C-alpha cells in the first residue's frame, strides 16, 4: 500500500463488470473512487451500493483532472479514441492503466500519443464472467485469478511497481510481467482460442433439446460460449495473427486425434490422453 500513498483518488473509465469490480474493491479499502460511464442508471447502481463515491456520464475536465490513477475498462478502439480526445483533461503526473485483453494493437498507439507528463502502464486482469454490466461486479473474482502487467521501454520502474501493487491490492492470486508479444501469444491460446472452441461447439449442432440430456462435461466446455459478440469480435481481429496461429495448432492436434480414431490407432489416442492428463494436473496444482 505504501506505493499508493500519492494515488488515493482513482477514476474508473467504463463501469462494467470488471470496472465495477475494481471500484468495489478499491472503495472497500478506503480509496476515493470516481467513475465515468455512459448510463446514469449504471452510476446510480454503483452509488447505491457504495462501489463509487461519485461519477459522471460526460467527460468534463474539472472532474477528470482530480484523479491520480485512471483505470480504463473500455473496448480497445474506444480506449484509444478516449486518449486521443481527452488526454489533455488528465492531471499532470497521473498514472494510467487498463484491463484490455489485447496489447500490441493498443499499447503502442496510446503510449506514442500520450503526453510526456503522463504514464500508461498496461495490465490485464485474467478474471471475468460470461455476463457484462456493473450489476455483475464482484471483486471476489480476483481471489483465484492472475494479473498480468505488460510494460514497455516507455515505462518507469516506479510506474510498473505501482501497477503490480494495484494487482496485489485488488487481491489477485498471482502477478506476472510479460511483454506485449508474450501476452498476445498467451492470450490467443488460453483465452481467445478457448472462446472459439466454445462458440464452435454451440453452433455446430442444434442444441435446443440437448440441454435436457447434457452432463457436466458439455456445460463446463461451453460455459464461455455465452459471449459478448461486439467485444470478442474486436478482440479476435486485434489479435488476428496470433489467434489464427493458435487455431491452426488446435486443428493439427484435433486432426491427429481424428486420424488416430479413424485408423484405430489406440496407442496415439492413449498417448495424447496421457499427455493431456499430465498437463492438466499442473493446472490443478496451481
C-alpha positions as CSV (number, residue, x, y, z in Angstrom):
1,X,0.0,0.0,0.0
2,X,2.9,2.4,0.6
3,X,3.3,2.9,-3.2
4,X,-0.2,4.2,-3.3
5,X,0.2,7.0,-0.8
6,X,0.0,9.5,-3.6
7,X,-2.7,7.7,-5.6
8,X,-5.7,7.7,-3.3
9,X,-8.1,9.1,-5.9
10,X,-8.9,6.6,-8.6
11,X,-11.0,7.1,-11.7
12,X,-12.7,4.1,-13.4
13,X,-13.5,4.8,-17.0
14,X,-16.0,2.2,-18.1
15,X,-18.1,0.9,-15.3
16,X,-18.9,-2.6,-16.5
17,X,-18.4,-5.9,-14.7
18,X,-14.6,-5.6,-14.4
19,X,-14.5,-1.8,-13.9
20,X,-17.2,-2.2,-11.3
21,X,-15.3,-5.0,-9.5
22,X,-12.2,-2.7,-9.4
23,X,-14.3,0.1,-7.9
24,X,-16.0,-2.2,-5.4
25,X,-12.7,-3.5,-4.0
26,X,-10.8,-0.2,-4.0
27,X,-13.7,1.6,-2.3
28,X,-13.8,-1.1,0.4
29,X,-10.2,-0.4,1.1
30,X,-10.8,3.4,1.6
31,X,-9.8,4.8,-1.8
32,X,-11.9,7.6,-3.2
33,X,-13.2,6.1,-6.4
34,X,-15.0,8.0,-9.2
35,X,-16.4,6.8,-12.4
36,X,-17.1,7.8,-16.0
37,X,-19.8,5.7,-17.8
38,X,-22.4,6.4,-20.4
39,X,-25.6,5.5,-18.5
40,X,-26.9,7.3,-15.5
41,X,-28.6,4.0,-14.4
42,X,-25.1,2.4,-14.1
43,X,-23.9,5.3,-11.9
44,X,-27.0,5.1,-9.7
45,X,-26.5,1.4,-9.2
46,X,-22.8,1.8,-8.2
47,X,-23.5,4.8,-6.0
48,X,-26.3,3.0,-4.1
49,X,-24.0,0.1,-3.4
50,X,-21.0,2.2,-2.4
51,X,-18.8,1.0,-5.3
52,X,-18.0,4.6,-6.1
53,X,-18.1,7.9,-4.2
54,X,-19.2,9.9,-7.3
55,X,-19.4,9.8,-11.1
56,X,-20.4,11.4,-14.3
57,X,-21.8,10.4,-17.7
58,X,-20.0,13.2,-19.5
59,X,-16.2,13.7,-19.8
60,X,-15.5,17.1,-18.1
61,X,-12.0,18.4,-17.4
62,X,-13.0,19.7,-14.0
63,X,-13.9,16.2,-13.0
64,X,-11.2,14.1,-14.8
65,X,-8.4,16.3,-13.6
66,X,-8.9,15.4,-10.0
67,X,-7.6,11.8,-10.2
68,X,-4.1,10.4,-9.5
69,X,-4.8,6.9,-11.0
70,X,-7.0,6.2,-14.0
71,X,-8.2,2.7,-14.9
72,X,-9.6,2.2,-18.4
73,X,-12.1,-0.6,-18.7
74,X,-13.2,0.1,-22.3
75,X,-13.2,-1.7,-25.7
76,X,-9.8,-1.3,-27.3
77,X,-10.8,1.2,-30.0
78,X,-12.8,3.3,-27.6
79,X,-9.9,3.4,-25.2
80,X,-7.5,4.7,-27.9
81,X,-10.1,7.2,-29.1
82,X,-10.6,8.4,-25.5
83,X,-6.9,9.2,-25.1
84,X,-6.8,11.0,-28.4
85,X,-9.8,13.2,-27.5
86,X,-9.4,13.7,-23.7
87,X,-5.9,13.2,-22.5
88,X,-5.4,16.9,-22.0
89,X,-8.0,16.7,-19.3
90,X,-5.9,14.4,-17.2
91,X,-3.9,15.6,-14.1
92,X,-0.2,16.1,-14.7
93,X,1.7,13.1,-13.2
94,X,-1.3,10.8,-13.3
95,X,-0.7,7.1,-14.0
96,X,-3.0,5.3,-16.4
97,X,-3.7,1.6,-16.6
98,X,-6.2,-0.6,-18.4
99,X,-7.9,-4.0,-18.4
100,X,-7.7,-4.6,-22.2
101,X,-7.5,-8.2,-23.5
102,X,-5.1,-7.4,-26.3
103,X,-1.9,-5.3,-26.2
104,X,0.0,-4.9,-29.4
105,X,-2.8,-3.1,-31.2
106,X,-3.5,-0.8,-28.2
107,X,-0.4,-0.1,-26.1
108,X,1.9,1.5,-28.7
109,X,-0.9,3.6,-30.1
110,X,-1.7,5.0,-26.6
111,X,1.9,5.4,-25.4
112,X,3.1,7.1,-28.6
113,X,0.4,9.8,-28.4
114,X,0.5,10.3,-24.6
115,X,1.7,13.5,-23.0
116,X,5.1,13.3,-21.6
117,X,3.9,14.0,-18.0
118,X,1.6,11.0,-18.0
119,X,2.4,7.3,-17.8
120,X,0.4,4.4,-19.1
121,X,1.3,1.0,-17.6
122,X,-0.8,-1.6,-19.4
123,X,-2.3,-4.6,-17.5
124,X,-4.7,-7.4,-17.9
125,X,-6.8,-8.9,-15.1
126,X,-7.4,-12.6,-16.0
127,X,-10.8,-12.7,-14.4
128,X,-14.3,-12.4,-15.6
129,X,-17.8,-13.8,-16.1
130,X,-20.0,-14.6,-19.1
131,X,-22.2,-11.6,-18.2
132,X,-21.5,-7.9,-18.6
133,X,-22.6,-4.9,-16.6
134,X,-21.9,-3.4,-13.2
135,X,-24.7,-5.5,-11.7
136,X,-22.4,-8.5,-12.1
137,X,-19.4,-6.8,-10.4
138,X,-17.8,-9.0,-7.7
139,X,-14.3,-8.4,-6.6
140,X,-14.2,-12.0,-5.2
141,X,-13.5,-13.0,-8.8
142,X,-9.9,-11.8,-8.3
143,X,-9.0,-14.1,-5.4
144,X,-8.1,-17.1,-7.6
145,X,-7.1,-15.1,-10.7
146,X,-3.9,-14.0,-12.4
147,X,-3.0,-10.3,-13.0
148,X,-0.6,-9.6,-15.9
149,X,1.4,-6.4,-16.3
150,X,2.7,-5.7,-19.8
151,X,5.2,-2.8,-19.6
152,X,7.3,-1.4,-22.4
153,X,10.5,0.6,-22.6
154,X,8.4,3.7,-22.1
155,X,7.5,2.7,-18.6
156,X,9.4,3.6,-15.4
157,X,10.3,1.1,-12.7
158,X,8.1,3.2,-10.3
159,X,5.1,3.0,-12.7
160,X,5.5,-0.7,-13.2
161,X,5.7,-1.3,-9.4
162,X,2.7,0.8,-8.8
163,X,0.5,-1.3,-11.1
164,X,2.0,-4.5,-9.7
165,X,0.9,-3.2,-6.3
166,X,-2.5,-2.5,-7.7
167,X,-2.9,-6.1,-8.6
168,X,-1.9,-7.1,-5.1
169,X,-4.3,-4.6,-3.5
170,X,-7.2,-5.9,-5.7
171,X,-6.5,-9.4,-4.3
172,X,-5.2,-11.3,-7.4
173,X,-3.5,-14.6,-6.5
174,X,-0.6,-14.2,-8.9
175,X,1.1,-11.2,-10.5
176,X,3.1,-11.7,-13.7
177,X,5.0,-9.4,-16.1
178,X,5.0,-10.2,-19.8
179,X,6.0,-8.3,-23.0
180,X,3.2,-7.2,-25.3
181,X,4.1,-10.1,-27.7
182,X,4.2,-12.7,-25.0
183,X,0.9,-11.5,-23.7
184,X,-0.9,-11.7,-27.0
185,X,0.5,-15.1,-27.9
186,X,-0.5,-16.4,-24.5
187,X,-4.0,-14.8,-24.6
188,X,-4.5,-16.1,-28.1
189,X,-4.2,-19.6,-26.8
190,X,-5.5,-19.5,-23.2
191,X,-8.5,-17.2,-23.8
192,X,-9.3,-16.5,-27.4
193,X,-8.9,-20.0,-28.7
194,X,-11.0,-21.4,-25.9
195,X,-13.8,-19.0,-26.7
196,X,-13.5,-20.0,-30.4
197,X,-13.9,-23.7,-29.4
198,X,-16.9,-23.0,-27.1
199,X,-18.6,-20.9,-29.8
200,X,-18.0,-23.7,-32.4
201,X,-19.4,-26.4,-30.1
202,X,-22.6,-24.3,-29.6
203,X,-23.0,-23.6,-33.3
204,X,-22.1,-26.9,-35.0
205,X,-25.2,-28.8,-33.8
206,X,-28.7,-27.6,-33.0
207,X,-28.8,-27.8,-29.2
208,X,-32.2,-26.6,-28.0
209,X,-33.1,-30.1,-26.8
210,X,-29.6,-31.2,-25.9
211,X,-29.9,-29.2,-22.7
212,X,-32.3,-31.9,-21.5
213,X,-29.6,-34.6,-21.7
214,X,-26.3,-32.9,-21.2
215,X,-23.9,-33.6,-18.4
216,X,-21.2,-31.5,-16.7
217,X,-18.6,-32.0,-19.5
218,X,-20.6,-30.2,-22.1
219,X,-21.7,-27.5,-19.6
220,X,-18.1,-26.9,-18.5
221,X,-16.7,-26.8,-22.0
222,X,-19.3,-24.3,-23.2
223,X,-19.6,-22.0,-20.2
224,X,-17.8,-19.2,-22.0
225,X,-20.0,-19.6,-25.2
226,X,-22.4,-17.1,-23.7
227,X,-20.4,-14.3,-25.3
228,X,-20.4,-10.5,-26.0
229,X,-20.2,-10.6,-29.8
230,X,-19.1,-7.0,-30.1
231,X,-16.2,-7.1,-27.7
232,X,-14.9,-10.5,-28.7
233,X,-15.1,-9.9,-32.4
234,X,-12.9,-6.8,-31.8
235,X,-10.5,-8.7,-29.6
236,X,-10.2,-11.5,-32.2
237,X,-9.5,-9.1,-35.0
238,X,-7.0,-7.1,-33.0
239,X,-5.0,-10.3,-32.3
240,X,-5.8,-12.0,-35.6
241,X,-2.3,-13.3,-36.5
242,X,-1.8,-14.9,-33.1
243,X,-5.3,-16.3,-32.9
244,X,-5.1,-17.9,-36.3
245,X,-1.8,-19.5,-35.4
246,X,-3.3,-21.0,-32.2
247,X,-6.4,-22.2,-34.2
248,X,-4.1,-23.9,-36.7
249,X,-2.2,-25.5,-33.7
250,X,-5.5,-26.8,-32.4
251,X,-6.7,-28.1,-35.8
252,X,-3.4,-30.0,-36.2
253,X,-3.9,-31.8,-32.9
254,X,-7.6,-32.3,-33.4
255,X,-6.9,-33.8,-36.9
256,X,-4.2,-36.1,-35.3
257,X,-6.8,-37.4,-32.8
258,X,-9.4,-37.8,-35.5
259,X,-7.0,-39.7,-37.8
260,X,-6.0,-42.0,-34.9
261,X,-9.6,-42.8,-34.2
262,X,-10.4,-43.4,-37.9
263,X,-7.4,-45.7,-38.2
264,X,-7.9,-47.5,-34.9
265,X,-4.5,-46.2,-33.7
266,X,-5.2,-46.7,-30.0
267,X,-1.6,-46.0,-28.9
268,X,-1.7,-42.5,-30.4
269,X,-5.0,-41.8,-28.7
270,X,-3.7,-43.1,-25.3
271,X,-0.5,-41.1,-25.8
272,X,-2.5,-37.9,-26.3
273,X,-4.7,-38.7,-23.3
274,X,-1.7,-39.3,-21.1
275,X,-0.1,-36.0,-22.1
276,X,-3.4,-34.2,-21.6
277,X,-3.9,-35.7,-18.1
278,X,-0.3,-34.8,-17.1
279,X,-0.6,-31.2,-18.4
280,X,-3.9,-30.7,-16.8
281,X,-2.5,-31.8,-13.4
282,X,-0.2,-28.8,-13.5
283,X,-3.2,-26.5,-13.5
284,X,-4.8,-28.3,-10.6
285,X,-1.6,-27.8,-8.6
286,X,-1.9,-24.0,-9.2
